[in-house]
């Protein structure tokens, strides 16, 4: 396995873990929102109903925020992959040329 491959996989793993954490949080908030909104549906008292609706909407906004926060690690992962691919590729090509030049002597 090349250095480039290890670096790409290492950074991908780190950013993947960040995305997974945000995804799990978003799912938890979404499930809480569903529960709150279902509870609101069954309540007769208007004040209780509104409290559950507000709680549900709040949880939905947190879920959207978590999904939004997961975009940054994906973008960084793509950027790191592109930079590593370009920079390490150039370094490896230069090193290969040095080796070839040294073996000809």
N, C-alpha and C positions, 0 to 999 in steps of 0.2 A: 504494500500500500504506500503510495507516495505521500510526501509531506503535504501537498496541496489537498489530497483527498482527506487526510487526517484533520487538517485545519478546517476544511469545509464541513466535515461531519461533526467536529467539536462545536463549531459555532451554531450549526443547525440544531444540535441537541439542546444547547443552552436556550436558544430562541424558541424552540419547540416547547420546552418546559414552561416558558413564560406564557405562550399562547394557550397551552393546556390549562394553566391556572386560571387565566381570564375566562376561558370557555366554561370551566366548572363553576366559577362564581356566577357567570351569566345564567347558566342553567338553574342554579339554586335560586337566584333572584326571580327568574321566570316562574319556577314552581311555586314560590311564595306568592307571587302576584296572582297566579291562577287560583290558588287556595283562597286568598283574600277576596277575589272577585266572585268566586263561588259562594263564599260566606255572605257577601253583600247581597247576592241574589235571594238568599233564603231569609234575610232579616226583614221584619215588618216595620220596625222603628226606623224612621228616616235618618235620625242622627247616627245610629249604628251603621246603617247602610252606607251613609256618606263616609264614615270613618273607615270602613272596609274598602270602599272604592278608592279613597285617598291612599291608603296603605298599598293597595294593589298597583296604583299608578306610580307610586314612589318606587316600588320594587321593579316595575317595568323600566323606569328611567335608569335605575342602577344596572339592570341587565343590559340596556343599550350602551351605557358607559363602558361596561366590561367588554362588550363586543368591539366597541370603538378602540379601547385600549389594546386589544389583541392585534390591531392592524400594525402598530409600530414595530413590534418584534418581527413580524413577517417582512416588513420593509427593510429592517436592519439586516435580517438574514439574507435577503436578496442582495443588498448592497455589499455585505461582507463577502458573500460568495463571488460576486463579480470582481471585487477588488483583489481577493486572494487569487482568483483564477488568472487575472491579468498580471499582477505583480509577481506571483510565484512562477507563473509560466515564463515570464521574461527572465527571472533569475535562473531558472532551470535551464533555459536555452543558452544563456551566457555561460553557465557552468559546464554544460555539455560541450560547448565550443572550446572552452579552456582545456577540458580533458582531451578532446580530439586533437587540439593543437599540440598538447604536451606528449601525446602518444606517437605523433608523427616524427618527433625529433629523434 
